[in-house]
Amino acid sequence: MKSSRLRRRAGWFFIGLSVLLHLVTLFAFAQQPDKLAAYTVIPIWVWGGIGLFLSIVAFWFLRAPLSLFITGIWAMTILLEADEARVIANIGKSRPAPGHAGTEDGRELIRVITLNCKYFSYNGVSDPSPDIRRWNPDVVLLQEVHPHHVRRIADLLYEGRGDYRIYATNGIVTRWSIRREVNPQPSGFRVQQATIRTDDGVDFEVVNLHLASAATDLRLWRRDCWRTHRVNRAVRLRELGIAVSILGGTAPGYPVILGGDFNAPPSDPMFGLLKGDFEDAFTNAGTGWGNTYHRRIPIHRIDQIHHSRHFRTARCTAVTTRQSDHRMVVADLIPPG
């Protein structure tokens, strides 16, 4: 009798914990308050996994349909809210293949790659150039590179017939010509902007971003952890806001490709600055596991490619390279018609 009562109390306790965690998680990810930045930097499917575990344990103790109902609610929350689940809508889409990007709707696709190269130093000495070359890109956005790295990639890809620009620790490489740079920006600001002209004489703007490094303190029981994440988020919001403002003032109405290492997942509220004017290539047509960091266990999609509505995404995927701690993103875009 006493054992049965304890089981019921334990069951209701775990149900209560699961429900409470679900309410907190829904509020945190729906509202994205800065004070909870330390909470939302952890993927929603992690919190969902904890909630599922609690509801399953509750069912073991209670054997009640309510715990199964809560389990179903958690499963639906993960399915609807997790960025990783959004590719389900892209079932049937093909993924980019190495080599030439090909054509779509009678037009040559523009293949764009973004990669944080970690200064060619991952695991001691590394060089991702051959991995990039395998995909025969038209535009490459590089972060954490030295000038000689950018030159090496440009020479390997286009054998002296391409063009490249370097700013801070960023690099833009293209098979076409770069007509203009918008530099410099504020000190320490790792954002690079250039105008590219294709062989057909079509101009489009490219913005290569490497926003402030993410906070990595996950000691949620410490007050300074919450403050660190709040301040860190504000810095990236400011940086992206400046980049968008400069772009609007220097290339209004231009077709734009904007990508790089955002150091934040797609759920971060700073991406509200891009809504309405830009589309996320991976959300539109991504296939496979799109998370890019860390290469070994990619739990965050911090490397992204966005584009203005002049373009359309044909294909997009994240590709593992053993030469960086990031995975690189490959996107095939249909140019303006």
C-alpha positions in Angstrom: 0.0 0.0 0.0 2.8 2.4 1.0 4.8 1.4 -2.0 1.9 2.1 -4.3 1.4 5.5 -2.8 5.1 6.3 -3.2 5.0 5.2 -6.8 2.0 7.5 -7.5 3.7 10.5 -5.8 6.9 9.9 -7.8 4.9 9.6 -11.0 3.1 12.9 -10.4 6.4 14.5 -9.4 8.0 13.6 -12.7 4.9 14.7 -14.6 5.0 18.0 -12.9 8.7 18.5 -13.7 8.1 17.6 -17.4 5.2 20.0 -17.7 7.1 22.8 -16.0 10.1 22.2 -18.2 7.8 22.3 -21.3 6.3 25.6 -20.3 9.6 27.2 -19.6 11.0 25.9 -22.9 8.1 27.1 -24.9 8.3 30.5 -23.4 12.1 30.8 -23.8 12.2 29.7 -27.4 9.0 31.6 -28.5 9.9 34.9 -26.8 13.7 34.6 -26.9 14.3 37.0 -24.0 17.9 38.1 -23.6 17.8 37.1 -19.9 17.3 33.5 -21.1 20.0 33.5 -23.8 22.0 30.9 -21.8 18.9 28.6 -21.9 18.1 29.0 -25.6 21.7 28.5 -26.8 21.2 24.9 -25.9 19.2 23.3 -28.8 15.5 22.8 -28.1 15.8 19.1 -28.8 18.2 18.7 -25.8 15.5 20.2 -23.5 13.0 18.0 -25.3 15.0 14.9 -24.7 15.1 15.7 -21.0 11.3 16.3 -21.0 10.7 13.1 -22.8 12.8 11.2 -20.3 10.9 12.7 -17.4 7.5 11.8 -18.9 8.6 8.3 -19.7 9.9 7.8 -16.1 6.5 9.2 -14.9 4.7 6.5 -17.0 6.8 3.8 -15.5 5.8 4.9 -12.0 2.2 5.9 -12.7 1.1 3.9 -15.7 -1.3 6.7 -16.6 -2.3 7.9 -20.1 -1.5 11.5 -19.0 2.3 10.8 -19.0 1.9 9.4 -22.6 0.0 12.5 -23.6 2.9 14.7 -22.3 5.4 12.5 -24.1 3.4 13.2 -27.3 3.4 16.9 -26.7 7.1 16.9 -26.3 7.6 14.9 -29.5 5.4 17.4 -31.4 7.3 20.4 -29.9 10.6 19.0 -31.1 9.2 18.2 -34.5 7.7 21.7 -35.0 10.3 23.9 -33.3 13.7 22.2 -33.8 15.6 23.7 -36.7 17.0 20.3 -37.5 13.4 19.0 -38.2 12.6 21.6 -40.8 14.4 19.7 -43.5 11.6 17.2 -43.4 9.7 19.7 -45.6 12.5 19.3 -48.1 12.1 15.5 -48.6 12.5 14.7 -52.2 15.0 17.6 -52.9 18.4 16.6 -54.2 21.6 17.6 -52.5 24.5 19.3 -54.2 27.0 17.0 -55.9 30.7 17.6 -56.3 31.8 19.2 -59.5 30.0 21.7 -61.6 26.7 23.0 -60.0 24.8 22.5 -63.2 21.7 24.3 -64.4 18.1 24.9 -63.2 15.2 26.4 -65.1 17.6 26.9 -68.0 20.1 29.0 -66.0 23.6 28.3 -64.7 23.5 27.8 -60.9 25.8 29.9 -58.7 27.5 27.6 -56.2 28.4 29.3 -52.9 30.5 27.8 -50.1 31.2 29.1 -46.7 33.8 27.7 -44.4 35.6 28.7 -41.2 39.1 27.5 -41.9 40.5 27.8 -38.3 43.7 29.3 -39.8 44.6 26.0 -41.5 45.6 24.8 -38.1 43.0 22.2 -37.2 44.7 19.1 -35.7 48.1 20.8 -36.1 48.5 21.5 -39.8 45.5 21.4 -42.2 44.5 22.7 -45.6 40.9 22.6 -46.7 41.7 23.8 -50.2 41.4 20.4 -51.9 38.0 19.8 -50.2 36.8 23.2 -51.4 38.1 22.6 -54.9 36.2 19.3 -55.2 32.9 21.3 -55.2 34.0 23.7 -58.0 32.4 26.8 -56.3 31.8 30.1 -58.0 32.0 32.1 -54.7 33.7 31.1 -51.5 33.3 32.9 -48.1 36.2 32.2 -45.8 36.6 33.0 -42.1 39.6 32.6 -39.8 42.2 32.8 -42.7 45.4 34.6 -43.2 46.0 36.4 -46.5 48.3 33.7 -47.9 45.5 31.1 -47.3 43.1 33.1 -49.4 45.6 33.5 -52.2 46.3 29.7 -52.1 42.6 28.8 -52.3 42.1 31.3 -55.2 45.1 30.0 -57.1 44.1 26.4 -56.6 40.5 26.9 -57.6 40.9 29.2 -60.6 44.6 29.0 -61.6 45.1 32.8 -61.6 41.9 33.6 -63.5 39.7 34.3 -60.5 39.6 37.2 -58.0 39.8 37.6 -54.3 39.7 40.1 -51.5 40.9 40.0 -47.9 39.6 41.9 -44.9 40.6 41.3 -41.3 40.5 37.5 -41.0 37.9 37.1 -43.7 38.3 36.3 -47.4 36.1 36.3 -50.5 37.2 34.2 -53.5 35.4 34.1 -56.8 35.8 32.8 -60.4 34.5 36.2 -61.6 35.7 39.8 -61.0 35.3 41.8 -57.8 34.3 45.4 -58.8 34.1 47.1 -55.4 34.9 46.7 -51.7 33.1 48.4 -48.9 35.9 48.7 -46.3 36.9 49.5 -43.6 34.3 48.9 -41.0 34.7 49.5 -37.2 37.8 48.2 -35.6 37.6 44.5 -34.8 34.6 44.1 -37.0 34.9 40.9 -39.0 32.5 41.7 -41.8 33.5 42.0 -45.5 31.4 43.3 -48.4 32.2 43.2 -52.1 30.4 43.6 -55.4 31.0 40.7 -57.8 30.4 40.9 -61.6 29.8 37.7 -63.5 31.0 37.0 -67.0 27.6 38.0 -68.3 27.9 41.4 -66.7 25.5 40.8 -63.9 26.4 42.4 -60.5 25.5 41.1 -57.1 26.6 42.0 -53.6 28.4 39.5 -51.3 28.7 39.9 -47.5 31.0 37.7 -45.6 30.4 37.6 -41.8 32.3 36.3 -38.8 30.3 37.6 -35.9 31.5 37.7 -32.2 32.6 34.3 -30.9 29.9 32.5 -29.0 29.8 32.2 -25.2 30.5 28.6 -24.2 29.8 28.7 -20.4 27.0 26.3 -19.7 27.2 26.4 -15.9 23.5 27.4 -15.7 23.6 27.4 -11.9 25.9 30.4 -11.9 24.6 33.9 -12.3 27.5 35.2 -14.3 26.9 32.5 -16.9 23.5 34.1 -17.6 25.0 37.5 -17.8 27.8 36.4 -20.2 25.3 34.9 -22.6 23.1 38.0 -22.5 26.0 40.4 -23.2 27.4 38.0 -25.9 24.0 38.0 -27.8 23.8 41.8 -27.7 27.3 42.1 -29.3 26.3 39.9 -32.2 23.0 41.7 -32.7 24.9 45.0 -32.9 27.4 43.6 -35.4 24.8 42.2 -37.7 22.7 45.4 -37.4 25.8 47.4 -38.5 26.4 45.0 -41.4 22.8 45.2 -42.6 22.8 49.0 -42.3 26.0 49.4 -44.3 24.6 47.0 -47.0 21.4 49.0 -47.2 23.3 52.3 -47.6 25.8 51.0 -50.2 23.8 48.5 -52.3 20.1 49.3 -52.0 18.0 47.0 -54.2 21.0 44.8 -55.3 20.8 41.1 -55.3 22.7 39.9 -52.2 24.4 36.8 -50.9 25.1 37.0 -47.2 26.8 34.2 -45.3 29.5 33.1 -43.0 30.0 32.1 -39.4 27.2 33.7 -37.3 28.3 32.0 -34.1 24.6 31.6 -33.3 21.8 29.1 -34.1 19.0 30.1 -36.5 16.6 30.6 -33.5 18.7 33.6 -32.3 16.5 36.7 -32.4 19.2 38.6 -34.3 18.0 36.8 -37.5 14.9 38.9 -37.2 17.1 41.6 -38.9 17.2 39.5 -42.0 13.5 38.4 -42.2 11.6 40.0 -45.0 14.6 40.7 -47.1 16.6 37.5 -46.9 16.0 33.7 -47.1 17.9 31.0 -45.4 19.3 28.6 -48.1 19.3 25.6 -45.9 15.7 26.2 -44.6 14.6 26.5 -48.2 16.2 23.5 -49.8 18.6 21.9 -47.2 19.0 18.1 -47.0 20.8 16.0 -44.5 22.1 17.1 -41.1 22.7 20.8 -41.5 24.5 21.6 -38.2 28.0 22.7 -38.7 29.7 22.9 -35.3 31.5 21.1 -34.0 32.6 18.9 -36.9 32.8 15.8 -34.8 29.5 16.3 -33.1 27.6 19.0 -34.9 24.9 20.3 -32.6 24.6 23.9 -33.9 24.0 25.4 -37.3 26.1 28.5 -36.9 27.5 28.6 -40.5 24.8 29.7 -42.9 24.1 31.1 -46.3 21.3 33.6 -46.8 20.3 35.4 -50.0 18.0 38.2 -51.0 14.8 37.3 -52.8 16.4 38.0 -56.2 17.9 34.5 -55.9 16.2 31.1 -55.3 17.8 28.1 -53.6 18.0 25.0 -55.7 20.0 22.8 -53.3 21.9 23.2 -50.0 23.8 20.9 -47.6 26.5 20.8 -45.0 29.7 18.9 -45.8 32.2 17.5 -43.4 35.9 18.3 -44.0 38.6 16.9 -41.8 40.6 20.1 -42.2 38.5 22.3 -39.9 36.5 22.2 -36.7 33.5 23.5 -38.7 31.6 21.8 -41.5 31.3 23.8 -44.7 28.0 24.8 -46.2 27.4 24.3 -50.0 24.4 26.1 -51.6 23.4 26.2 -55.3 21.4 29.3 -56.1 19.3 30.2 -59.1 20.4 33.7 -60.2 18.0 36.5 -60.9 16.1 36.0 -64.1 
